[in-house]
Amino acid sequence: MKVQDMAFASAFMRLSLAVLDRGGPYLPTVEATLCEDGRTVMLDAPDGQGHWVTASYELDQLTSQADFDAYRREVFG
């Protein structure tokens, strides 16, 4: 498992637990966005109460938007 995969898993777990803590769904719908620095990925999910919960993680190298889109399709389907 790559370091960025573990970082993603950790961020996704933090996000999911925060959503559950607020009474949201067990497997929330997650949006992933590459930040302007080309390394930080923001994960956002609705908490079921009209608010958003966020978590972030860093990729192991600078990434273009096109490469991130391919990575996102691989991870999120």
Biopython code that builds the backbone (N, CA, C, O; Angstrom):
import numpy as np
from Bio.PDB.StructureBuilder import StructureBuilder

atoms = [
    (1, "MET", "N", (0.846, -1.173, 0.000)),
    (1, "MET", "CA", (0.000, 0.000, 0.000)),
    (1, "MET", "C", (0.895, 1.241, 0.000)),
    (1, "MET", "O", (1.846, 1.325, 0.777)),
    (2, "LYS", "N", (0.592, 2.189, -0.861)),
    (2, "LYS", "CA", (1.363, 3.426, -0.953)),
    (2, "LYS", "C", (1.014, 4.362, 0.203)),
    (2, "LYS", "O", (-0.068, 4.277, 0.784)),
    (3, "VAL", "N", (1.944, 5.251, 0.522)),
    (3, "VAL", "CA", (1.729, 6.225, 1.590)),
    (3, "VAL", "C", (0.488, 7.059, 1.299)),
    (3, "VAL", "O", (-0.304, 7.315, 2.206)),
    (4, "GLN", "N", (0.303, 7.490, 0.047)),
    (4, "GLN", "CA", (-0.866, 8.318, -0.249)),
    (4, "GLN", "C", (-2.155, 7.526, -0.100)),
    (4, "GLN", "O", (-3.192, 8.110, 0.214)),
    (5, "ASP", "N", (-2.122, 6.209, -0.315)),
    (5, "ASP", "CA", (-3.309, 5.389, -0.101)),
    (5, "ASP", "C", (-3.665, 5.341, 1.386)),
    (5, "ASP", "O", (-4.837, 5.403, 1.756)),
    (6, "MET", "N", (-2.638, 5.231, 2.232)),
    (6, "MET", "CA", (-2.884, 5.234, 3.675)),
    (6, "MET", "C", (-3.384, 6.604, 4.126)),
    (6, "MET", "O", (-4.255, 6.695, 4.991)),
    (7, "ALA", "N", (-2.838, 7.661, 3.545)),
    (7, "ALA", "CA", (-3.286, 9.010, 3.886)),
    (7, "ALA", "C", (-4.745, 9.201, 3.479)),
    (7, "ALA", "O", (-5.527, 9.794, 4.222)),
    (8, "PHE", "N", (-5.117, 8.695, 2.286)),
    (8, "PHE", "CA", (-6.504, 8.763, 1.847)),
    (8, "PHE", "C", (-7.405, 7.995, 2.804)),
    (8, "PHE", "O", (-8.449, 8.501, 3.215)),
    (9, "ALA", "N", (-7.002, 6.766, 3.164)),
    (9, "ALA", "CA", (-7.820, 5.939, 4.048)),
    (9, "ALA", "C", (-8.026, 6.632, 5.396)),
    (9, "ALA", "O", (-9.126, 6.612, 5.950)),
    (10, "SER", "N", (-6.978, 7.236, 5.910)),
    (10, "SER", "CA", (-7.069, 7.946, 7.186)),
    (10, "SER", "C", (-8.020, 9.134, 7.089)),
    (10, "SER", "O", (-8.870, 9.323, 7.959)),
    (11, "ALA", "N", (-7.881, 9.930, 6.038)),
    (11, "ALA", "CA", (-8.752, 11.095, 5.855)),
    (11, "ALA", "C", (-10.203, 10.660, 5.654)),
    (11, "ALA", "O", (-11.120, 11.278, 6.195)),
    (12, "PHE", "N", (-10.406, 9.597, 4.877)),
    (12, "PHE", "CA", (-11.766, 9.119, 4.630)),
    (12, "PHE", "C", (-12.389, 8.607, 5.928)),
    (12, "PHE", "O", (-13.575, 8.825, 6.177)),
    (13, "MET", "N", (-11.598, 7.930, 6.750)),
    (13, "MET", "CA", (-12.130, 7.435, 8.023)),
    (13, "MET", "C", (-12.486, 8.606, 8.949)),
    (13, "MET", "O", (-13.543, 8.593, 9.580)),
    (14, "ARG", "N", (-11.613, 9.616, 9.032)),
    (14, "ARG", "CA", (-11.922, 10.793, 9.857)),
    (14, "ARG", "C", (-13.208, 11.445, 9.387)),
    (14, "ARG", "O", (-14.060, 11.818, 10.194)),
    (15, "LEU", "N", (-13.344, 11.580, 8.065)),
    (15, "LEU", "CA", (-14.535, 12.200, 7.487)),
    (15, "LEU", "C", (-15.775, 11.371, 7.804)),
    (15, "LEU", "O", (-16.788, 11.913, 8.247)),
    (16, "SER", "N", (-15.704, 10.075, 7.582)),
    (16, "SER", "CA", (-16.849, 9.194, 7.822)),
    (16, "SER", "C", (-17.273, 9.203, 9.280)),
    (16, "SER", "O", (-18.466, 9.241, 9.583)),
    (17, "LEU", "N", (-16.294, 9.168, 10.191)),
    (17, "LEU", "CA", (-16.623, 9.189, 11.619)),
    (17, "LEU", "C", (-17.258, 10.517, 12.030)),
    (17, "LEU", "O", (-18.169, 10.540, 12.857)),
    (18, "ALA", "N", (-16.785, 11.610, 11.461)),
    (18, "ALA", "CA", (-17.380, 12.913, 11.769)),
    (18, "ALA", "C", (-18.818, 12.982, 11.257)),
    (18, "ALA", "O", (-19.690, 13.531, 11.931)),
    (19, "VAL", "N", (-19.067, 12.427, 10.068)),
    (19, "VAL", "CA", (-20.430, 12.402, 9.522)),
    (19, "VAL", "C", (-21.324, 11.544, 10.417)),
    (19, "VAL", "O", (-22.439, 11.944, 10.751)),
    (20, "LEU", "N", (-20.835, 10.364, 10.803)),
    (20, "LEU", "CA", (-21.616, 9.485, 11.685)),
    (20, "LEU", "C", (-21.912, 10.158, 13.022)),
    (20, "LEU", "O", (-23.017, 10.043, 13.552)),
    (21, "ASP", "N", (-20.921, 10.860, 13.561)),
    (21, "ASP", "CA", (-21.078, 11.549, 14.837)),
    (21, "ASP", "C", (-22.190, 12.588, 14.778)),
    (21, "ASP", "O", (-22.827, 12.878, 15.791)),
    (22, "ARG", "N", (-22.422, 13.141, 13.609)),
    (22, "ARG", "CA", (-23.470, 14.153, 13.416)),
    (22, "ARG", "C", (-24.788, 13.542, 12.967)),
    (22, "ARG", "O", (-25.739, 14.259, 12.656)),
    (23, "GLY", "N", (-24.842, 12.210, 12.933)),
    (23, "GLY", "CA", (-26.089, 11.545, 12.571)),
    (23, "GLY", "C", (-26.270, 11.332, 11.084)),
    (23, "GLY", "O", (-27.373, 11.012, 10.642)),
    (24, "GLY", "N", (-25.226, 11.500, 10.308)),
    (24, "GLY", "CA", (-25.306, 11.330, 8.856)),
    (24, "GLY", "C", (-25.227, 9.866, 8.460)),
    (24, "GLY", "O", (-25.166, 8.992, 9.324)),
    (25, "PRO", "N", (-25.227, 9.590, 7.153)),
    (25, "PRO", "CA", (-25.206, 8.214, 6.659)),
    (25, "PRO", "C", (-23.874, 7.517, 6.921)),
    (25, "PRO", "O", (-22.833, 8.163, 7.032)),
    (26, "TYR", "N", (-23.924, 6.184, 7.020)),
    (26, "TYR", "CA", (-22.729, 5.371, 7.286)),
    (26, "TYR", "C", (-21.666, 5.544, 6.206)),
    (26, "TYR", "O", (-20.492, 5.732, 6.524)),
    (27, "LEU", "N", (-22.056, 5.483, 4.944)),
    (27, "LEU", "CA", (-21.127, 5.704, 3.834)),
    (27, "LEU", "C", (-21.544, 6.969, 3.100)),
    (27, "LEU", "O", (-22.359, 6.916, 2.179)),
    (28, "PRO", "N", (-20.988, 8.106, 3.505)),
    (28, "PRO", "CA", (-21.413, 9.368, 2.897)),
    (28, "PRO", "C", (-20.939, 9.508, 1.452)),
    (28, "PRO", "O", (-19.972, 8.872, 1.035)),
    (29, "THR", "N", (-21.630, 10.342, 0.713)),
    (29, "THR", "CA", (-21.188, 10.720, -0.621)),
    (29, "THR", "C", (-20.040, 11.706, -0.440)),
    (29, "THR", "O", (-20.197, 12.738, 0.213)),
    (30, "VAL", "N", (-18.900, 11.391, -1.013)),
    (30, "VAL", "CA", (-17.704, 12.201, -0.794)),
    (30, "VAL", "C", (-17.282, 12.874, -2.092)),
    (30, "VAL", "O", (-17.252, 12.253, -3.154)),
    (31, "GLU", "N", (-16.957, 14.156, -1.981)),
    (31, "GLU", "CA", (-16.390, 14.898, -3.103)),
    (31, "GLU", "C", (-14.910, 15.115, -2.818)),
    (31, "GLU", "O", (-14.539, 15.509, -1.713)),
    (32, "ALA", "N", (-14.075, 14.862, -3.802)),
    (32, "ALA", "CA", (-12.633, 15.058, -3.663)),
    (32, "ALA", "C", (-12.186, 16.170, -4.601)),
    (32, "ALA", "O", (-12.527, 16.173, -5.783)),
    (33, "THR", "N", (-11.416, 17.119, -4.061)),
    (33, "THR", "CA", (-10.961, 18.264, -4.840)),
    (33, "THR", "C", (-9.464, 18.461, -4.641)),
    (33, "THR", "O", (-8.984, 18.496, -3.508)),
    (34, "LEU", "N", (-8.732, 18.588, -5.735)),
    (34, "LEU", "CA", (-7.312, 18.898, -5.665)),
    (34, "LEU", "C", (-7.158, 20.397, -5.411)),
    (34, "LEU", "O", (-7.710, 21.216, -6.146)),
    (35, "CYS", "N", (-6.409, 20.751, -4.374)),
    (35, "CYS", "CA", (-6.193, 22.163, -4.056)),
    (35, "CYS", "C", (-5.147, 22.769, -4.991)),
    (35, "CYS", "O", (-4.464, 22.059, -5.730)),
    (36, "GLU", "N", (-5.039, 24.088, -4.942)),
    (36, "GLU", "CA", (-4.152, 24.816, -5.851)),
    (36, "GLU", "C", (-2.683, 24.441, -5.699)),
    (36, "GLU", "O", (-1.900, 24.627, -6.631)),
    (37, "ASP", "N", (-2.299, 23.918, -4.540)),
    (37, "ASP", "CA", (-0.886, 23.564, -4.343)),
    (37, "ASP", "C", (-0.491, 22.301, -5.101)),
    (37, "ASP", "O", (0.694, 21.979, -5.189)),
    (38, "GLY", "N", (-1.481, 21.576, -5.655)),
    (38, "GLY", "CA", (-1.196, 20.384, -6.444)),
    (38, "GLY", "C", (-0.847, 19.155, -5.620)),
    (38, "GLY", "O", (-0.478, 18.123, -6.181)),
    (39, "ARG", "N", (-0.956, 19.247, -4.302)),
    (39, "ARG", "CA", (-0.641, 18.119, -3.408)),
    (39, "ARG", "C", (-1.758, 17.815, -2.430)),
    (39, "ARG", "O", (-2.002, 16.652, -2.109)),
    (40, "THR", "N", (-2.439, 18.846, -1.954)),
    (40, "THR", "CA", (-3.467, 18.657, -0.938)),
    (40, "THR", "C", (-4.793, 18.298, -1.591)),
    (40, "THR", "O", (-5.211, 18.928, -2.562)),
    (41, "VAL", "N", (-5.451, 17.279, -1.047)),
    (41, "VAL", "CA", (-6.767, 16.863, -1.525)),
    (41, "VAL", "C", (-7.766, 17.106, -0.406)),
    (41, "VAL", "O", (-7.580, 16.639, 0.718)),
    (42, "MET", "N", (-8.826, 17.838, -0.720)),
    (42, "MET", "CA", (-9.900, 18.086, 0.237)),
    (42, "MET", "C", (-11.021, 17.090, -0.023)),
    (42, "MET", "O", (-11.460, 16.921, -1.160)),
    (43, "LEU", "N", (-11.478, 16.438, 1.030)),
    (43, "LEU", "CA", (-12.638, 15.560, 0.964)),
    (43, "LEU", "C", (-13.780, 16.267, 1.676)),
    (43, "LEU", "O", (-13.611, 16.747, 2.797)),
    (44, "ASP", "N", (-14.921, 16.334, 1.043)),
    (44, "ASP", "CA", (-16.103, 16.971, 1.610)),
    (44, "ASP", "C", (-17.271, 16.003, 1.532)),
    (44, "ASP", "O", (-17.444, 15.297, 0.539)),
    (45, "ALA", "N", (-18.077, 15.979, 2.599)),
    (45, "ALA", "CA", (-19.257, 15.116, 2.605)),
    (45, "ALA", "C", (-20.373, 15.812, 3.374)),
    (45, "ALA", "O", (-20.111, 16.473, 4.379)),
    (46, "PRO", "N", (-21.624, 15.672, 2.911)),
    (46, "PRO", "CA", (-22.745, 16.242, 3.660)),
    (46, "PRO", "C", (-22.948, 15.452, 4.955)),
    (46, "PRO", "O", (-22.772, 14.234, 4.984)),
    (47, "ASP", "N", (-23.320, 16.166, 6.030)),
    (47, "ASP", "CA", (-23.487, 15.487, 7.316)),
    (47, "ASP", "C", (-24.932, 15.051, 7.581)),
    (47, "ASP", "O", (-25.230, 14.509, 8.645)),
    (48, "GLY", "N", (-25.830, 15.288, 6.613)),
    (48, "GLY", "CA", (-27.225, 14.912, 6.785)),
    (48, "GLY", "C", (-28.044, 15.964, 7.503)),
    (48, "GLY", "O", (-29.248, 15.789, 7.689)),
    (49, "GLN", "N", (-27.410, 17.057, 7.912)),
    (49, "GLN", "CA", (-28.103, 18.135, 8.622)),
    (49, "GLN", "C", (-27.933, 19.475, 7.922)),
    (49, "GLN", "O", (-28.129, 20.531, 8.524)),
    (50, "GLY", "N", (-27.569, 19.424, 6.650)),
    (50, "GLY", "CA", (-27.424, 20.653, 5.882)),
    (50, "GLY", "C", (-26.048, 21.289, 5.952)),
    (50, "GLY", "O", (-25.864, 22.404, 5.465)),
    (51, "HIS", "N", (-25.081, 20.611, 6.543)),
    (51, "HIS", "CA", (-23.725, 21.130, 6.648)),
    (51, "HIS", "C", (-22.763, 20.166, 5.970)),
    (51, "HIS", "O", (-23.133, 19.049, 5.609)),
    (52, "TRP", "N", (-21.523, 20.615, 5.805)),
    (52, "TRP", "CA", (-20.495, 19.784, 5.192)),
    (52, "TRP", "C", (-19.403, 19.501, 6.206)),
    (52, "TRP", "O", (-19.069, 20.351, 7.031)),
    (53, "VAL", "N", (-18.853, 18.302, 6.137)),
    (53, "VAL", "CA", (-17.711, 17.894, 6.949)),
    (53, "VAL", "C", (-16.533, 17.768, 5.997)),
    (53, "VAL", "O", (-16.689, 17.274, 4.880)),
    (54, "THR", "N", (-15.352, 18.210, 6.428)),
    (54, "THR", "CA", (-14.187, 18.151, 5.550)),
    (54, "THR", "C", (-13.029, 17.421, 6.227)),
    (54, "THR", "O", (-12.920, 17.376, 7.453)),
    (55, "ALA", "N", (-12.194, 16.868, 5.407)),
    (55, "ALA", "CA", (-10.925, 16.269, 5.830)),
    (55, "ALA", "C", (-9.973, 16.451, 4.658)),
    (55, "ALA", "O", (-10.410, 16.669, 3.528)),
    (56, "SER", "N", (-8.695, 16.365, 4.919)),
    (56, "SER", "CA", (-7.737, 16.530, 3.828)),
    (56, "SER", "C", (-6.568, 15.562, 4.002)),
    (56, "SER", "O", (-6.323, 15.037, 5.088)),
    (57, "TYR", "N", (-5.868, 15.347, 2.912)),
    (57, "TYR", "CA", (-4.636, 14.569, 2.934)),
    (57, "TYR", "C", (-3.756, 15.056, 1.809)),
    (57, "TYR", "O", (-4.210, 15.768, 0.913)),
    (58, "GLU", "N", (-2.478, 14.664, 1.859)),
    (58, "GLU", "CA", (-1.539, 15.105, 0.837)),
    (58, "GLU", "C", (-1.092, 13.945, -0.030)),
    (58, "GLU", "O", (-0.841, 12.840, 0.451)),
    (59, "LEU", "N", (-0.998, 14.228, -1.330)),
    (59, "LEU", "CA", (-0.441, 13.266, -2.278)),
    (59, "LEU", "C", (1.076, 13.266, -2.113)),
    (59, "LEU", "O", (1.649, 14.231, -1.608)),
    (60, "ASP", "N", (1.716, 12.196, -2.532)),
    (60, "ASP", "CA", (3.161, 12.088, -2.331)),
    (60, "ASP", "C", (3.995, 12.885, -3.331)),
    (60, "ASP", "O", (5.217, 12.950, -3.200)),
    (61, "GLN", "N", (3.349, 13.492, -4.326)),
    (61, "GLN", "CA", (4.074, 14.324, -5.292)),
    (61, "GLN", "C", (3.126, 15.351, -5.886)),
    (61, "GLN", "O", (1.905, 15.207, -5.811)),
    (62, "LEU", "N", (3.706, 16.398, -6.481)),
    (62, "LEU", "CA", (2.882, 17.386, -7.165)),
    (62, "LEU", "C", (2.093, 16.689, -8.264)),
    (62, "LEU", "O", (2.617, 15.814, -8.953)),
    (63, "THR", "N", (0.850, 17.073, -8.426)),
    (63, "THR", "CA", (-0.049, 16.390, -9.347)),
    (63, "THR", "C", (-0.813, 17.409, -10.177)),
    (63, "THR", "O", (-1.308, 18.404, -9.647)),
    (64, "SER", "N", (-0.909, 17.162, -11.475)),
    (64, "SER", "CA", (-1.705, 18.034, -12.344)),
    (64, "SER", "C", (-3.183, 17.688, -12.160)),
    (64, "SER", "O", (-3.524, 16.622, -11.648)),
    (65, "GLN", "N", (-4.036, 18.588, -12.579)),
    (65, "GLN", "CA", (-5.476, 18.340, -12.474)),
    (65, "GLN", "C", (-5.873, 17.113, -13.295)),
    (65, "GLN", "O", (-6.716, 16.326, -12.863)),
    (66, "ALA", "N", (-5.272, 16.945, -14.472)),
    (66, "ALA", "CA", (-5.595, 15.793, -15.325)),
    (66, "ALA", "C", (-5.192, 14.479, -14.650)),
    (66, "ALA", "O", (-5.948, 13.508, -14.676)),
    (67, "ASP", "N", (-4.001, 14.451, -14.045)),
    (67, "ASP", "CA", (-3.561, 13.246, -13.342)),
    (67, "ASP", "C", (-4.438, 12.980, -12.117)),
    (67, "ASP", "O", (-4.751, 11.830, -11.808)),
    (68, "PHE", "N", (-4.827, 14.045, -11.427)),
    (68, "PHE", "CA", (-5.697, 13.874, -10.265)),
    (68, "PHE", "C", (-7.055, 13.322, -10.678)),
    (68, "PHE", "O", (-7.608, 12.454, -10.003)),
    (69, "ASP", "N", (-7.591, 13.824, -11.784)),
    (69, "ASP", "CA", (-8.881, 13.320, -12.262)),
    (69, "ASP", "C", (-8.807, 11.819, -12.554)),
    (69, "ASP", "O", (-9.742, 11.077, -12.253)),
    (70, "ALA", "N", (-7.688, 11.377, -13.141)),
    (70, "ALA", "CA", (-7.503, 9.944, -13.407)),
    (70, "ALA", "C", (-7.396, 9.172, -12.091)),
    (70, "ALA", "O", (-7.986, 8.100, -11.956)),
    (71, "TYR", "N", (-6.655, 9.705, -11.125)),
    (71, "TYR", "CA", (-6.517, 9.090, -9.806)),
    (71, "TYR", "C", (-7.873, 9.016, -9.107)),
    (71, "TYR", "O", (-8.218, 7.994, -8.513)),
    (72, "ARG", "N", (-8.635, 10.101, -9.180)),
    (72, "ARG", "CA", (-9.958, 10.150, -8.538)),
    (72, "ARG", "C", (-10.895, 9.106, -9.133)),
    (72, "ARG", "O", (-11.647, 8.465, -8.400)),
    (73, "ARG", "N", (-10.858, 8.928, -10.462)),
    (73, "ARG", "CA", (-11.690, 7.896, -11.080)),
    (73, "ARG", "C", (-11.284, 6.508, -10.610)),
    (73, "ARG", "O", (-12.130, 5.637, -10.408)),
    (74, "GLU", "N", (-9.963, 6.307, -10.437)),
    (74, "GLU", "CA", (-9.465, 5.009, -9.966)),
    (74, "GLU", "C", (-9.915, 4.728, -8.528)),
    (74, "GLU", "O", (-10.336, 3.616, -8.212)),
    (75, "VAL", "N", (-9.824, 5.741, -7.662)),
    (75, "VAL", "CA", (-10.160, 5.565, -6.253)),
    (75, "VAL", "C", (-11.666, 5.554, -6.020)),
    (75, "VAL", "O", (-12.178, 4.696, -5.302)),
    (76, "PHE", "N", (-12.369, 6.498, -6.619)),
    (76, "PHE", "CA", (-13.797, 6.662, -6.348)),
    (76, "PHE", "C", (-14.705, 5.987, -7.373)),
    (76, "PHE", "O", (-15.917, 5.900, -7.177)),
    (77, "GLY", "N", (-14.117, 5.515, -8.454)),
    (77, "GLY", "CA", (-14.912, 4.829, -9.467)),
    (77, "GLY", "C", (-15.659, 5.732, -10.404)),
    (77, "GLY", "O", (-16.360, 5.253, -11.295)),
]
sb = StructureBuilder()
sb.init_structure("model")
sb.init_model(0)
sb.init_chain("A")
sb.init_seg("    ")
for serial, (resi, resn, name, xyz) in enumerate(atoms, 1):
    if name == "N":
        sb.init_residue(resn, " ", resi, " ")
    sb.init_atom(name, np.array(xyz, "f"), 0.0, 1.0, " ", f" {name:<3s}", serial, name[0])
structure = sb.get_structure()
